[in-house]
Amino acid sequence: MITLFEAPHHRNVMFHDMSSGQMVQANQHVIVDHGESMLLDPGGHKVYSRLFGEMSKAAPPAGLKHLFFSHQDPDIVAAANGWFMVTEARGYISELWTRFVPHFGLDDLVAARLQAIPDPGMTLKVGQCELLILPAHFLHSSGNFHVYDPVAKTLYSGDLGTSIGQDYTEVGNFDEHVRFMEGFHRRYMPTSKALKRWVTMARKLDIEILAPQHGAVFKGKERVNRFLEWADNLPCGLDLMPDDVALPR
């Protein structure tokens, strides 16, 4: 467990080592304000039991009132039913995916607590803090959202900023870190147009920490701005595919 930010009545915590075996590494984030908390992208079934046991160190289980799902991937929503069954939390996901999450075994008793986030995004109050739920569509899911915490000045960026294979949890040398991000972003992000639109939005925020769902976090405006600049100029997805796709032989 790593504390990313702490102030009176407000705390931001990251769990980064819950994955095991062949599972893709994933970070789980918790925002706590005035005793109420939100868990972001809680993960799959094997993560669930370990994370539930560790959560009490960051926030009392009774205070968990919100679950945020940035999109529909199994490393985010697979254990949703477990969290709904043992807490009274409401869950929030793009309106595109509310009918898909039940395929992960969401019990009818709790299904009504899964709430749709409208395409333009919304605000969500956790404790006394009003979080921004920001549209990040097509990065990489067609219904995708990020969370901005104005108290911690932290942008939770989902798959954007993902790094794979590094052995540290905080970015130091940005230029050296690029090699751990480049392959993922070129393949999983669909087009530079979507990235540029997101960067334009992100630059309107006061960001001190950019916290992805996978890999290392970016701390400090210098590293955050380096990432935004890099993303703004990255060809990816369709930009890299040939116009004439050959048939397999």
C-alpha positions as CSV (number, residue, x, y, z in Angstrom):
1,M,0.0,0.0,0.0
2,I,1.3,3.4,-1.0
3,T,-0.1,6.7,0.1
4,L,-0.1,9.1,-2.8
5,F,-1.6,12.1,-0.9
6,E,-2.6,12.8,2.6
7,A,-4.2,15.8,4.3
8,P,-6.6,16.3,7.1
9,H,-9.8,14.4,6.3
10,H,-8.5,13.3,2.8
11,R,-6.3,10.5,1.7
12,N,-5.4,8.8,-1.6
13,V,-4.0,5.3,-1.5
14,M,-2.7,2.9,-4.1
15,F,-2.4,-0.9,-4.0
16,H,0.0,-2.1,-6.6
17,D,1.0,-5.7,-5.7
18,M,-2.2,-7.7,-5.6
19,S,-1.8,-9.4,-9.0
20,S,0.0,-12.8,-9.2
21,G,0.9,-15.5,-11.6
22,Q,0.0,-14.8,-15.2
23,M,-2.3,-11.9,-14.3
24,V,-1.6,-8.5,-15.8
25,Q,-0.3,-6.2,-13.1
26,A,-3.0,-3.7,-12.0
27,N,-3.2,-0.8,-9.5
28,Q,-6.2,-0.4,-7.3
29,H,-6.8,3.1,-6.0
30,V,-8.8,4.4,-3.0
31,I,-10.0,7.9,-2.3
32,V,-11.0,8.7,1.2
33,D,-12.7,11.9,2.3
34,H,-14.2,12.6,5.8
35,G,-14.6,8.8,6.4
36,E,-16.3,8.0,3.1
37,S,-14.4,6.2,0.4
38,M,-14.4,5.2,-3.3
39,L,-12.6,2.2,-4.7
40,L,-11.4,2.6,-8.3
41,D,-11.1,-0.3,-10.7
42,P,-11.2,-3.0,-8.0
43,G,-10.0,-5.9,-10.2
44,G,-10.7,-9.6,-10.6
45,H,-11.7,-12.5,-8.4
46,K,-8.2,-13.4,-7.2
47,V,-7.4,-9.8,-6.4
48,Y,-10.7,-9.4,-4.5
49,S,-9.9,-11.5,-1.4
50,R,-6.4,-10.0,-0.9
51,L,-7.6,-6.4,-1.5
52,F,-10.6,-6.8,0.8
53,G,-8.3,-7.8,3.6
54,E,-5.9,-4.8,3.0
55,M,-8.6,-2.2,2.5
56,S,-9.2,-1.7,6.2
57,K,-5.7,-0.2,6.4
58,A,-6.8,2.6,4.1
59,A,-10.5,3.0,5.0
60,P,-13.1,1.4,7.2
61,P,-15.2,-1.1,5.1
62,A,-18.4,0.6,6.3
63,G,-17.2,3.8,4.7
64,L,-16.9,2.3,1.2
65,K,-19.8,3.9,-0.6
66,H,-18.7,4.1,-4.2
67,L,-17.1,1.7,-6.7
68,F,-15.8,3.2,-9.9
69,F,-15.2,1.2,-13.1
70,S,-13.3,3.1,-15.8
71,H,-14.5,0.5,-18.4
72,Q,-15.6,-3.1,-18.9
73,D,-12.4,-5.1,-18.9
74,P,-12.2,-8.1,-16.5
75,D,-9.2,-6.8,-14.6
76,I,-11.5,-4.0,-13.6
77,V,-15.0,-5.5,-13.1
78,A,-14.7,-9.2,-12.7
79,A,-15.1,-9.1,-8.9
80,A,-17.8,-6.5,-8.9
81,N,-20.4,-8.9,-7.4
82,G,-18.2,-9.6,-4.4
83,W,-17.9,-5.9,-3.6
84,F,-21.6,-5.3,-4.0
85,M,-22.5,-8.2,-1.8
86,V,-20.3,-7.3,1.2
87,T,-20.8,-3.5,1.1
88,E,-23.7,-1.1,0.4
89,A,-21.6,0.8,-2.2
90,R,-23.0,2.0,-5.5
91,G,-21.0,1.3,-8.7
92,Y,-20.5,3.6,-11.6
93,I,-19.7,2.6,-15.2
94,S,-20.3,3.9,-18.7
95,E,-24.0,3.5,-19.7
96,L,-22.6,1.4,-22.6
97,W,-21.5,-1.4,-20.2
98,T,-24.3,-1.6,-17.6
99,R,-25.9,-4.6,-19.4
100,F,-22.5,-6.3,-19.9
101,V,-21.3,-6.3,-16.2
102,P,-24.0,-8.8,-15.2
103,H,-22.3,-11.4,-17.3
104,F,-19.6,-11.4,-14.7
105,G,-22.1,-12.9,-12.2
106,L,-23.7,-9.8,-10.9
107,D,-26.5,-10.9,-8.5
108,D,-30.0,-9.6,-9.2
109,L,-30.2,-8.5,-5.5
110,V,-27.5,-5.9,-6.1
111,A,-27.8,-5.1,-9.8
112,A,-29.8,-1.9,-9.2
113,R,-26.8,-0.4,-7.4
114,L,-24.8,-0.3,-10.7
115,Q,-25.3,3.2,-12.0
116,A,-24.8,4.5,-15.6
117,I,-22.4,7.3,-16.2
118,P,-23.7,9.5,-19.1
119,D,-21.3,10.1,-22.0
120,P,-20.4,13.7,-21.1
121,G,-19.4,12.6,-17.6
122,M,-20.6,13.8,-14.2
123,T,-19.6,14.9,-10.7
124,L,-19.6,12.5,-7.8
125,K,-19.5,13.5,-4.1
126,V,-17.3,11.4,-1.8
127,G,-17.5,12.7,1.7
128,Q,-17.2,16.4,1.2
129,C,-15.1,16.2,-2.0
130,E,-16.7,16.6,-5.4
131,L,-14.9,14.4,-7.9
132,L,-15.0,14.9,-11.6
133,I,-15.9,11.9,-13.7
134,L,-14.3,12.8,-17.1
135,P,-15.0,11.3,-20.5
136,A,-12.0,9.4,-22.0
137,H,-13.9,7.5,-24.7
138,F,-11.9,5.2,-27.0
139,L,-8.9,5.2,-24.7
140,H,-9.0,2.4,-25.1
141,S,-12.7,1.5,-24.5
142,S,-15.6,3.0,-26.5
143,G,-17.2,3.9,-23.1
144,N,-14.3,5.0,-20.9
145,F,-14.0,7.5,-18.0
146,H,-11.3,8.9,-15.7
147,V,-11.5,10.5,-12.3
148,Y,-10.1,13.8,-11.2
149,D,-9.7,14.5,-7.5
150,P,-9.4,18.3,-7.0
151,V,-8.2,18.0,-3.4
152,A,-5.2,15.7,-4.2
153,K,-4.9,17.3,-7.7
154,T,-4.7,13.7,-8.9
155,L,-6.0,12.4,-12.3
156,Y,-6.8,8.7,-12.3
157,S,-6.1,7.9,-15.9
158,G,-7.1,4.3,-16.3
159,D,-5.1,2.6,-19.1
160,L,-3.6,5.9,-20.2
161,G,-0.1,6.1,-18.8
162,T,0.2,2.4,-18.4
163,S,3.7,1.0,-18.2
164,I,4.6,-2.7,-18.3
165,G,7.8,-4.4,-17.1
166,Q,9.3,-1.6,-15.0
167,D,10.4,-2.5,-11.4
168,Y,9.4,0.8,-9.7
169,T,6.1,2.4,-8.7
170,E,7.0,6.1,-9.4
171,V,8.4,7.5,-12.6
172,G,11.9,8.9,-12.2
173,N,13.6,9.6,-15.6
174,F,10.8,10.1,-18.1
175,D,12.9,9.5,-21.2
176,E,14.0,6.1,-19.8
177,H,10.4,5.3,-18.8
178,V,9.0,5.7,-22.3
179,R,10.2,2.3,-23.4
180,F,7.9,0.7,-20.8
181,M,4.8,2.6,-22.2
182,E,5.4,2.8,-25.9
183,G,4.3,-0.6,-27.1
184,F,1.2,-0.7,-25.0
185,H,0.0,2.7,-26.1
186,R,0.8,2.2,-29.8
187,R,-1.3,-1.0,-29.8
188,Y,-4.2,-0.3,-27.3
189,M,-4.9,3.3,-28.1
190,P,-7.0,3.5,-31.3
191,T,-5.9,6.7,-32.9
192,S,-3.9,9.9,-32.2
193,K,-7.1,12.0,-32.6
194,A,-8.6,10.5,-29.5
195,L,-5.4,11.1,-27.6
196,K,-5.2,14.7,-28.7
197,R,-8.8,15.4,-27.6
198,W,-8.0,13.9,-24.2
199,V,-4.8,15.9,-23.8
200,T,-6.7,19.1,-24.5
201,M,-9.1,18.3,-21.7
202,A,-6.4,17.2,-19.3
203,R,-4.5,20.5,-19.7
204,K,-7.5,22.3,-18.3
205,L,-6.9,20.6,-14.9
206,D,-4.4,21.3,-12.2
207,I,-2.6,17.9,-12.0
208,E,0.1,17.1,-9.5
209,I,-0.2,13.3,-9.8
210,L,-1.3,11.2,-12.8
211,A,-2.1,7.7,-11.6
212,P,-2.7,4.9,-14.2
213,Q,-4.4,1.6,-13.6
214,H,-1.2,-0.3,-14.6
215,G,2.4,0.5,-13.7
216,A,4.1,3.5,-12.3
217,V,2.6,6.9,-11.3
218,F,3.7,10.3,-12.4
219,K,4.3,12.7,-9.6
220,G,5.0,16.4,-10.0
221,K,3.9,18.8,-12.8
222,E,7.1,18.3,-14.8
223,R,6.6,14.6,-15.3
224,V,2.8,15.0,-15.8
225,N,3.4,17.6,-18.5
226,R,6.0,15.4,-20.1
227,F,3.5,12.6,-20.3
228,L,0.8,14.9,-21.8
229,E,3.3,16.2,-24.4
230,W,4.3,12.6,-25.3
231,A,0.7,11.5,-25.6
232,D,-0.2,14.5,-27.7
233,N,2.4,13.5,-30.3
234,L,2.1,9.7,-30.3
235,P,1.0,7.9,-33.5
236,C,-1.0,4.8,-32.4
237,G,-3.6,2.3,-33.5
238,L,-5.1,3.0,-36.9
239,D,-2.4,5.6,-37.5
240,L,0.1,2.8,-37.8
241,M,-1.9,0.3,-39.8
242,P,-1.5,-0.1,-43.5
243,D,-4.4,0.9,-45.7
244,D,-4.3,-2.4,-47.5
245,V,-4.6,-5.3,-45.1
246,A,-3.3,-8.5,-46.5
247,L,-5.3,-11.7,-46.0
248,P,-3.6,-14.4,-43.9
249,R,-2.0,-17.3,-45.7
